[in-house]
C-alpha cells in the first residue's frame, strides 16, 4: 500500500494489515480488506456461473480480410481478439497483464493500434502491433496520458491527445510510426482537445475542445503548421453554451458532419459547409439524441444511432439525397461502436439487450443481411432467463417526471421484494436497459429487485434536464432519490422496509448523500470510488481533470461555491450515516483519489455502525481485473444478505 500522511489513513492502513487473518486465504493478494467476514464456499460456488459470463465488444474491422477485431476476456483482463468469420473462433492477439482499452486497425497496413494502462491509473499508452511479425512497438512516451487516437485516411499519420507537455493540458500530437522521431506536438492548448477526424487529403485535423458536458467547440488544425481555424463561436456573455461532438469529414473534405444541441434540446446530426459556414440539420424530426454515427468509406452512406428513452435505434442515411434508408428490425437493445467495413456498405456494431450479452454484429445495407459475429458465453445460464426491465417514471419534489428501470425477481420469489437502488456515475451518465450479467445474481438468486434511476443531470433526456443538477442545484438530485423512496412505498410488489442504495463514482457520492438524508429509510448502502468531500476531491484529483469537474460541480475558488460544496459534502454530515456501509476503492484511482474512500470509512466507523472496506491495490477507478471483481462481488453479495435480507 502507498503511505498516506493523514491520521485517518494511518489508522486505516494499520487496520487493513491485520483484518480477519482467518479469511486471508480467501482474499487475493491484490486486495486489502477491513471487516469483511470470511466468504463461504456456498456463496463463492453460487456466484461462479455469473462470474464467468463473457462479453464481446466490437472495435474495428480486421486489416486482413473480412474479419472483426473485438475486446473480450479469457483470463484476467480484456484483450484484443480477431474473429475471422461470423461465429468463428476468437483468436487472441494481445497477451498483456493489463487491460486493453481500445483497438484500431491501421488503414493500408496489417497493423493494429491499441491502448493500455497500468494498474488502472489511466495513463494510457499507445502501441502498434504488427500481425505479420507479432511484434508491438510503443508509440507514446510510457508516462503521460494519451487518448483519442485517430489514423489519417492514408494510414501514414497518427494523431492523438496527450498531456505529455505539462501533465495537465491535453495537447494534440501527431507521428509517422515508421519514423518514431517524427512525433511532434502539433497544437499546444489550454484544457482538453481531442483529435476527431482527418481530412481526406491528410492535411487537416478536425479537433474538439471539451469544456463540459454542455459546452465544446470545433477547430480545424493544419498538420504542416499547426495553424488553427475556429469553426464554432463562443457564446456572448451570459449566453447559452453549445455542445458539439462526433465530428467527421465528408468524403470531399468540403463539409463536416457533427452532432450538436445548437437550437435544440437534443443532439442533432448536422452537416456544416466549411466555406459558406451554412449548417443543415439532418435529424430535425427526431426528438432524441443522436449519440453516434459513422460514414462509409465512399462517403455515400451514413449510419447513426439515436438514444430513445434509453434504447438505441439504428438509422441509415443516403448522403447525396439526405434520404433515410430502411434499417434492420432489431430487438429492444443498446448499440454502440459503429464501423463500416472498408470498400463496402456493411456496418459492424456492438449490441446488447436484456436477453443478449454484449456481442458483435454486422448489417449489410446492400443485401439487408444482419449477421451475428460472436456468441458470448453466459456461464451456462440461459440468456432468455435474465430479467427484463420495466420502464417506470416517478414524480419528484417539483412534479418533474424522473425515469428509471426496474428489474424484478421471478420464479421462486414472491413479492414484496427487497429493493436495491443503484445510481449511475457521471454525473453526465445514463442507466440504460440491458443485460445484467453478473449483477443478475442479486435478482435471480437473492430475490432483490433493482431500480436504476436516471435522476436530473442524466444524459439522454435533453440539455435542460442535463443542467438541472449544475452548481447550487446539486442536492436536487438527492431529493429525486427521496421521491423514489416515496414511490417504492406505493408499489405493493416492493418492500419499502428493506431498501439498500448503491452506486459508483458520482453514484458513490449519491449513495453517501442519500445515506445522510434518508438513513432512517434505508437498511444499508454500498459505494465504490465515490466522492466524500468535494473540496478534497477537487484538490486531489488529477490536474487534467480538475477544470472539467469544476465546470460540473462548481469552482471551489469562489467563496460562496466553496461554502456550498463543503456543506453538501457527505463527510460534513457523516454523523447522519447510521446504517451499515460497504466501500470499495482503487489504490491508483486518478479520478476520485483513494483518500476520498479512506476518510469516509474512518468517519463512518466512528458512528459505531458496521463498515466494510475493499481496496484494490492494482486497480483504479473501478475494478477491471476478474479476480478482483469476483472478490468484490462476493463481498457485496454477503453484505446484502446480512444487512438487507436478514
C-alpha positions in Angstrom: 0.0 0.0 0.0 1.0 3.6 -0.6 1.7 5.6 2.5 -0.6 8.5 3.4 0.0 11.4 5.8 -3.4 11.8 7.3 -4.1 10.3 10.7 -7.2 8.6 9.4 -5.3 7.0 6.6 -2.6 5.7 9.0 -5.2 4.1 11.3 -6.9 2.6 8.2 -3.7 1.2 6.9 -3.0 -0.5 10.2 -6.5 -1.9 10.3 -6.2 -3.3 6.8 -3.0 -5.1 7.6 -4.5 -7.0 10.5 -8.1 -7.5 9.4 -9.5 -11.1 9.6 -6.4 -13.3 9.4 -8.8 -16.3 9.3 -10.2 -15.0 6.0 -6.8 -14.0 4.5 -6.5 -17.2 2.3 -9.7 -16.2 0.5 -8.6 -12.7 -0.2 -6.5 -12.2 -3.4 -3.0 -10.7 -2.9 -4.2 -7.7 -4.9 -6.9 -6.9 -2.4 -6.8 -5.5 1.1 -9.9 -5.6 3.3 -11.3 -4.3 6.5 -14.1 -6.0 8.4 -15.2 -8.3 5.6 -16.1 -11.7 7.0 -14.8 -15.0 5.5 -16.6 -15.9 2.3 -18.4 -19.2 2.5 -17.8 -21.9 -0.1 -21.6 -21.9 -0.8 -21.5 -18.2 -1.7 -18.4 -18.5 -3.9 -19.8 -21.5 -5.7 -23.2 -19.9 -6.2 -21.6 -16.9 -7.9 -19.3 -18.9 -10.1 -21.5 -19.1 -13.2 -22.4 -15.4 -13.1 -18.7 -14.5 -12.8 -17.9 -16.5 -15.9 -20.1 -14.6 -18.3 -18.0 -13.2 -21.1 -18.8 -10.3 -23.4 -17.5 -9.1 -26.8 -17.2 -5.5 -27.8 -16.6 -4.6 -31.5 -13.5 -2.4 -32.1 -12.8 -2.4 -35.8 -12.6 -4.4 -39.0 -9.6 -6.6 -39.2 -6.8 -5.3 -41.5 -6.6 -8.7 -43.3 -9.8 -9.8 -44.8 -13.5 -9.7 -43.7 -12.9 -10.2 -40.0 -13.5 -8.3 -36.8 -11.4 -7.1 -34.0 -13.1 -7.3 -30.6 -12.3 -6.9 -27.0 -13.1 -9.9 -24.8 -11.7 -11.7 -21.7 -10.4 -15.2 -21.4 -8.2 -14.6 -18.4 -8.0 -11.6 -16.0 -8.5 -8.6 -18.4 -9.9 -7.6 -21.8 -7.6 -8.3 -24.7 -7.7 -7.8 -28.4 -9.1 -10.8 -30.3 -9.7 -11.4 -34.0 -12.7 -13.2 -35.4 -12.1 -14.3 -39.0 -15.7 -15.2 -39.9 -19.2 -15.0 -38.3 -19.3 -17.1 -35.1 -15.7 -18.2 -35.7 -13.1 -18.8 -33.1 -11.7 -15.9 -31.2 -8.0 -15.7 -31.9 -6.2 -13.7 -29.2 -3.9 -11.0 -30.5 -2.6 -9.3 -27.3 -1.5 -11.1 -24.2 -1.0 -8.3 -21.6 -1.3 -8.3 -17.8 -3.2 -5.1 -18.0 -6.5 -4.3 -19.8 -6.6 -3.1 -23.4 -8.8 0.0 -23.7 -9.4 0.1 -27.4 -8.0 -1.1 -30.7 -8.0 0.4 -34.2 -6.7 -1.1 -37.5 -4.2 0.9 -39.4 -5.5 1.7 -42.9 -3.4 0.1 -45.6 -1.2 -1.9 -43.2 -1.6 -5.3 -41.4 -1.2 -3.5 -38.1 -3.3 -2.7 -35.0 -3.0 0.2 -32.7 -4.1 -0.5 -29.1 -4.1 1.4 -25.8 -3.4 0.1 -22.3 -2.6 1.5 -18.9 -1.0 0.1 -15.8 -2.9 -0.6 -12.5 -5.9 1.4 -13.6 -4.0 4.7 -13.4 -5.4 5.7 -16.8 -2.1 6.9 -18.2 -2.9 5.2 -21.4 -0.1 4.3 -23.8 -0.5 3.6 -27.5 1.3 0.6 -29.1 1.4 -0.6 -32.7 1.1 -4.4 -33.2 2.2 -6.0 -36.5 0.1 -9.0 -37.4 2.9 -10.2 -39.7 5.8 -10.2 -37.2 3.8 -10.5 -34.0 5.8 -7.5 -32.5 4.5 -4.5 -30.8 6.2 -1.1 -30.7 5.1 1.6 -28.2 4.3 4.9 -29.9 3.9 7.1 -26.8 6.3 8.1 -24.0 5.3 5.5 -21.4 4.5 8.1 -18.8 1.8 10.5 -19.9 -1.9 10.1 -20.6 -2.7 9.5 -24.3 -6.2 9.3 -25.6 -8.4 9.7 -28.8 -6.0 8.1 -31.3 -7.1 8.6 -35.0 -5.4 7.4 -38.1 -5.2 9.6 -41.2 -7.1 8.4 -44.2 -3.9 7.1 -45.9 -2.8 5.4 -42.6 0.6 7.1 -42.7 -0.1 9.5 -39.8 -1.5 9.0 -36.3 -3.0 11.8 -34.3 -3.9 11.8 -30.6 -4.3 13.9 -27.5 -1.7 13.9 -24.7 -0.7 15.7 -21.5 3.0 14.9 -22.1 3.9 18.6 -22.1 2.8 19.6 -18.6 0.7 16.7 -17.1 -2.4 18.9 -17.2 -3.4 20.2 -20.7 -4.4 17.6 -23.4 -2.5 18.8 -26.4 -2.7 17.5 -30.0 0.2 15.3 -31.2 1.0 13.5 -34.5 3.5 11.0 -35.6 4.5 8.8 -38.6 5.0 5.4 -36.8 7.6 4.4 -39.4 9.8 7.2 -38.1 9.5 7.4 -34.3 11.5 10.7 -34.3 8.7 12.3 -36.3 6.4 12.5 -33.2 5.7 16.2 -32.5 3.5 18.5 -30.6 1.1 19.8 -33.2 -1.1 22.1 -31.1 -0.4 23.4 -27.6 -3.7 24.0 -25.9 -5.2 25.0 -22.6 -7.7 22.4 -21.4 -8.7 19.2 -23.3 -8.6 18.9 -27.0 -9.1 15.6 -28.9 -8.5 14.5 -32.5 -11.9 13.8 -34.0 -11.0 13.1 -37.7 -8.5 13.7 -40.5 -9.4 15.4 -43.8 -9.3 13.1 -46.9 -6.0 14.6 -48.0 -4.3 14.1 -44.6 -3.6 17.8 -44.4 -6.1 18.9 -41.8 -7.3 17.6 -38.4 -10.8 18.3 -37.0 -10.4 18.7 -33.3 -12.9 19.1 -30.5 -12.2 21.3 -27.5 -14.2 20.0 -24.5 -15.2 22.3 -21.7 -18.0 20.4 -20.1 -20.9 18.1 -20.9 -22.8 21.3 -22.0 -20.0 23.1 -23.9 -17.5 22.2 -26.6 -16.0 23.8 -29.8 -14.8 22.5 -33.1 -11.5 23.6 -34.7 -9.5 22.8 -37.9 -5.8 22.4 -37.4 -3.3 22.4 -40.3 -0.9 19.5 -40.0 2.0 21.2 -41.6 1.9 24.4 -39.5 -0.4 23.9 -36.6 -2.4 26.9 -37.7 -5.9 26.8 -36.3 -9.3 27.9 -37.6 -12.2 28.1 -35.2 -15.5 26.9 -36.7 -17.9 27.3 -33.8 -18.4 30.6 -32.0 -18.1 31.3 -28.3 -21.4 32.4 -26.6 -21.8 36.1 -25.8 -21.5 37.0 -22.1 -24.5 35.4 -20.4 -25.3 33.4 -23.5 -26.0 29.7 -23.6 -23.1 27.4 -24.5 -23.4 24.8 -27.2 -22.1 21.2 -27.4 -20.5 19.7 -30.5 -19.4 16.1 -30.8 -18.6 13.1 -33.1 -17.1 15.3 -35.9 -16.4 13.6 -39.3 -15.2 15.0 -42.6 -17.4 14.4 -45.7 -15.7 12.5 -48.5 -15.0 15.6 -50.5 -13.4 17.4 -47.5 -15.6 20.4 -48.0 -18.0 19.8 -45.2 -18.2 18.3 -41.8 -20.8 16.1 -40.0 -21.3 16.5 -36.3 -23.8 16.2 -33.6 -24.9 19.4 -31.7 -27.6 20.7 -29.4 -27.5 24.2 -31.1 -31.0 25.4 -31.2 -32.4 22.2 -29.8 -32.9 20.2 -26.6 -31.2 17.2 -28.2 -28.0 16.4 -30.1 -29.0 16.5 -33.7 -27.0 15.3 -36.7 -25.8 18.3 -38.7 -23.8 18.9 -41.9 -21.7 22.0 -41.9 -20.2 23.6 -45.0 -16.7 24.7 -44.2 -16.5 27.6 -46.7 -20.0 29.0 -46.5 -20.5 28.2 -42.8 -24.0 27.1 -43.6 -25.5 24.3 -41.4 -28.2 21.8 -42.3 -29.9 19.7 -39.6 -30.5 16.2 -40.9 -32.5 14.8 -38.0 -34.9 17.6 -37.1 -37.8 15.2 -37.0 -36.2 13.1 -34.2 -36.7 14.4 -30.7 -33.9 12.3 -29.1 -30.1 12.4 -29.0 -28.1 11.2 -32.0 -25.3 9.6 -29.9 -23.1 8.0 -32.5 -22.6 8.0 -36.3 -20.2 6.8 -39.0 -19.6 7.3 -42.7 -19.0 4.6 -45.3 -15.6 4.7 -47.0 -17.1 6.2 -50.2 -19.0 8.8 -48.1 -22.3 7.9 -49.7 -23.9 6.2 -46.7 -24.1 7.4 -43.1 -25.2 5.2 -40.2 -26.3 6.7 -36.9 -27.9 5.7 -33.6 -30.4 7.5 -31.6 -31.0 7.1 -27.8 -34.7 6.8 -27.4 -35.7 6.6 -23.7 -32.5 4.6 -23.0 -32.8 2.2 -26.0 -30.9 2.5 -29.3 -32.4 2.8 -32.7 -30.2 2.3 -35.8 -30.7 4.5 -38.9 -29.1 4.8 -42.3 -28.9 8.0 -44.4 -28.0 8.4 -48.1 -25.7 11.5 -48.0 -26.4 12.6 -51.6 -30.1 13.0 -51.1 -30.3 13.0 -47.2 -32.9 10.3 -47.6 -33.3 7.8 -44.8 -33.0 4.2 -45.9 -34.7 1.1 -44.3 -32.9 -0.1 -41.2 -33.0 -3.6 -39.8 -35.6 -4.5 -37.2 -33.5 -5.1 -34.1 -34.6 -6.1 -30.6 -35.0 -3.5 -27.9 -31.3 -3.1 -27.3 -28.3 -0.8 -26.9 -26.0 -0.3 -29.8 -22.5 1.2 -29.9 -19.1 1.4 -31.6 -20.2 1.7 -35.3 -17.8 0.9 -38.1 -18.2 0.3 -41.8 -16.0 -2.3 -43.5 -13.7 -0.6 -45.9 -15.0 -0.6 -49.5 -18.4 -1.8 -48.5 -21.8 -0.9 -47.1 -21.5 -3.4 -44.2 -21.7 -1.9 -40.8 -20.4 -3.6 -37.7 -21.5 -2.7 -34.2 -21.9 -4.0 -30.6 -25.4 -4.8 -29.4 -26.7 -5.9 -26.0 -30.2 -6.3 -24.6 -31.8 -7.8 -21.5 -31.6 -11.3 -23.1 -28.4 -10.8 -25.2 -25.0 -10.3 -23.7 -22.7 -7.8 -25.4 -21.8 -9.2 -28.8 -20.6 -8.1 -32.2 -23.0 -7.9 -35.2 -22.9 -6.5 -38.7 -25.6 -5.3 -41.1 -25.1 -5.2 -44.9 -27.3 -2.4 -46.3 -27.0 -3.7 -49.9 -28.2 -7.2 -49.0 -30.2 -6.2 -45.9 -28.5 -9.1 -44.0 -28.0 -9.0 -40.3 -25.1 -11.2 -39.1 -24.1 -12.2 -35.6 -20.3 -12.5 -35.3 -19.9 -13.6 -31.7 -22.0 -15.6 -29.3 -20.6 -14.9 -25.8 -20.7 -17.5 -23.1 -23.1 -16.9 -20.2 -21.6 -19.3 -17.7 -24.1 -22.0 -18.6 -27.0 -19.7 -17.8 -29.8 -19.3 -20.4 -29.8 -15.7 -21.6 -33.5 -15.7 -22.1 -34.0 -16.3 -18.4 -32.3 -13.0 -17.4 -34.7 -10.4 -16.0 -36.4 -7.9 -18.4 -36.5 -4.2 -17.3 -39.7 -2.2 -16.7 -39.5 1.5 -17.6 -41.1 3.5 -14.8 -41.5 7.2 -14.0 -42.0 8.8 -10.7 -42.7 12.4 -9.7 -40.1 14.3 -7.8 -40.5 17.3 -5.4 -41.1 19.8 -8.3 -43.5 17.4 -10.1 -40.9 16.6 -12.7 -41.1 13.0 -14.1 -37.9 11.0 -13.3 -37.3 7.9 -15.5 -36.0 4.7 -14.1 -35.6 1.0 -15.0 -36.9 -1.7 -12.6 -35.7 -5.3 -12.6 -37.8 -7.7 -10.5 -37.2 -11.3 -9.4 -39.4 -14.1 -10.6 -39.6 -17.9 -10.2 -39.4 -19.0 -6.5 -39.5 -15.4 -5.1 -42.7 -13.8 -4.1 -43.4 -10.1 -3.5 -42.9 -7.8 -1.8 -39.3 -7.8 -2.9 -36.4 -6.1 -1.1 -35.0 -3.2 -3.2 -31.6 -2.1 -4.3 -31.5 1.5 -5.7 -28.4 1.6 -8.0 -27.4 5.1 -9.0 -25.2 5.7 -12.1 -22.0 7.7 -12.2 -21.0 10.6 -14.3 -23.0 12.6 -13.3 -23.2 13.0 -17.1 -24.3 9.4 -17.5 -27.4 7.4 -18.0 -28.6 4.0 -16.8 -29.7 2.0 -19.9 -31.7 -1.2 -20.0 -29.6 -4.2 -21.0 -28.1 -7.5 -20.0 -27.5 -7.5 -16.2 -24.6 -10.0 -16.5 -23.1 -10.9 -13.1 -25.5 -8.4 -11.3 -28.3 -10.8 -12.3 -27.2 -12.9 -9.3 -28.9 -10.5 -7.0 -32.2 -10.7 -8.8 -32.3 -14.4 -9.7 -30.6 -15.9 -6.7 -31.3 -13.5 -3.8 -34.7 -12.2 -4.9 -33.7 -8.5 -4.8 -35.4 -6.0 -7.1 -33.0 -3.4 -8.6 -34.1 0.1 -9.6 -31.8 2.2 -11.8 -32.9 5.8 -11.7 -31.9 8.5 -14.1 -32.0 11.5 -11.8 -31.9 15.0 -13.1 -28.5 15.7 -14.6 -28.5 12.4 -16.6 -27.8 12.5 -20.3 -30.3 11.3 -22.9 -33.3 13.5 -21.9 -32.3 16.9 -23.3 -29.9 19.6 -22.3 -32.4 21.3 -19.9 -32.6 18.0 -17.9 -28.8 17.7 -18.1 -28.3 21.1 -16.5 -30.8 20.6 -13.6 -28.1 19.5 -11.2 -25.4 22.1 -12.0 -23.9 24.5 -9.4 -26.2 25.2 -6.4 -28.8 22.7 -7.7 -26.6 19.6 -6.8 -28.8 18.3 -3.9 -31.9 18.4 -6.1 -30.6 15.0 -7.4 -30.6 13.6 -3.9 -34.2 14.8 -3.5 -35.0 12.8 -6.6 -33.9 9.7 -4.7 -36.1 10.7 -1.8 -39.0 10.8 -4.3 -38.1 7.4 -5.5 -38.2 6.1 -1.9 -41.7 7.6 -1.7 -42.7 5.8 -5.0 -41.4 2.5 -3.7 -43.9 2.7 -0.9 -46.7 2.9 -3.4 -45.8 -0.4 -5.0 -47.3 -3.4 -3.3 -44.7 -5.6 -5.1 -41.8 -3.8 -3.4 -40.8 -3.8 0.2 -40.2 -0.2 1.4 -38.9 -1.5 4.8 -36.0 -3.2 3.1 -34.1 -0.8 0.8 -30.4 -0.5 0.1 -28.7 2.2 -2.0 -25.6 1.7 -4.2 -23.5 3.5 -6.8 -20.0 4.1 -8.2 -18.0 7.2 -8.8 -20.6 10.1 -8.8 -23.1 7.4 -7.9 -20.9 6.8 -4.9 -21.3 10.4 -3.8 -25.1 10.0 -4.4 -25.1 6.9 -2.2 -23.3 8.7 0.6 -25.6 11.7 0.2 -28.7 9.6 0.3 -27.5 7.9 3.5 -27.0 11.3 5.1 -30.5 12.5 4.1 -32.6 9.3 4.3 -30.7 7.0 6.6 -33.9 6.2 8.6 -35.5 4.8 5.4 -32.6 2.5 4.4 -31.2 -0.7 5.6 -27.6 -0.2 4.2 -25.5 1.3 1.4 -22.7 0.3 -0.9 -20.4 2.7 -2.7 -17.4 2.4 -4.9 -14.8 5.1 -5.7 -17.2 7.8 -4.6 -16.7 11.5 -3.7 -17.0 12.0 0.1 -15.8 15.7 0.2 -16.0 17.9 -2.9 -13.2 20.2 -1.7 -10.6 17.4 -1.0 -11.7 15.7 -4.3 -11.1 18.9 -6.4 -7.8 19.4 -4.6 -6.5 15.8 -5.2 -8.0 14.7 -8.5 -5.5 14.6 -11.4 -4.6 18.0 -12.9 -6.0 17.2 -16.3 -9.5 16.6 -14.8 -9.8 19.5 -12.4 -11.2 22.2 -14.7 -13.7 19.7 -16.3 -15.0 18.8 -12.9 -15.2 22.5 -11.8 -17.4 23.1 -14.8 -19.8 20.4 -13.5 -19.7 20.7 -9.7 -18.7 24.4 -9.3 -15.5 26.3 -8.8 -14.3 25.9 -5.2 -12.1 29.0 -5.6 -15.3 31.1 -5.4 -16.1 31.6 -1.6 -19.8 31.1 -2.0 -19.4 27.9 -4.0 -16.7 26.7 -1.6 -19.1 27.1 1.3 -21.9 25.3 -0.6 -19.7 22.4 -1.7 -18.4 21.9 1.9 -22.0 22.0 3.2 -23.4 19.4 0.9 -20.4 17.0 1.1 -21.3 13.7 2.8 -18.3 14.0 5.1 -19.7 17.2 6.6 -22.9 15.3 7.6 -21.3 12.0 8.3 -22.9 11.7 11.7 -26.2 11.1 10.0 -25.0 7.9 8.4 -26.3 5.4 10.8 -26.7 2.3 8.6 -24.1 -0.3 7.5 -21.8 0.8 4.7 -19.6 -1.1 2.2 -16.9 1.0 0.4 -14.7 -0.2 -2.5 -11.7 1.8 -3.8 -8.8 1.6 -6.2 -5.4 2.4 -4.9 -4.4 4.0 -8.2 -7.6 5.9 -9.0 -6.7 9.1 -10.9 -10.3 10.5 -10.9 -11.5 10.1 -7.3 -8.4 9.6 -5.2 -8.4 6.7 -2.7 -8.2 9.3 0.1 -11.9 10.0 -0.6 -12.8 6.5 0.4 -10.3 6.3 3.4 -11.7 9.4 5.0 -15.4 8.3 4.8 -14.5 4.8 6.1 -12.8 6.3 9.1 -15.5 8.8 9.8 -18.5 6.4 9.5 -16.7 3.8 11.6 -16.7 6.5 14.3 -20.5 6.3 14.3 -20.4 2.8 15.6 -22.0 1.2 12.6 -20.5 -1.7 10.6 -18.2 -0.5 7.8 -16.7 -3.0 5.3 -13.8 -1.8 3.1 -12.4 -3.4 0.0 -9.2 -1.9 -1.6 -7.9 -2.9 -5.0 -4.2 -2.4 -4.7 -3.7 -2.8 -8.5 -6.9 -1.0 -9.6 -8.0 2.5 -10.5 -11.5 4.0 -11.0 -13.4 0.7 -10.7 -12.2 -2.9 -10.6 -11.1 -4.2 -14.0 -9.3 -7.5 -13.2 -11.6 -10.5 -12.9 -10.0 -11.9 -9.7 -10.7 -8.6 -8.0 -14.2 -8.2 -9.5 -15.1 -11.7 -8.2 -14.0 -11.0 -4.7 -15.7 -7.6 -4.5 -18.9 -9.1 -5.9 -18.9 -11.9 -3.3 -18.3 -9.3 -0.5 -21.2 -7.2 -1.8 -23.5 -10.2 -2.0 -22.6 -11.2 1.6 -23.1 -7.7 2.7 -26.6 -7.5 1.2 -27.5 -10.9 2.6 -26.5 -9.8 6.1 -27.9 -6.3 6.2 -30.7 -6.1 3.6 -32.2 -9.6 3.6 -31.8 -10.8 7.2 
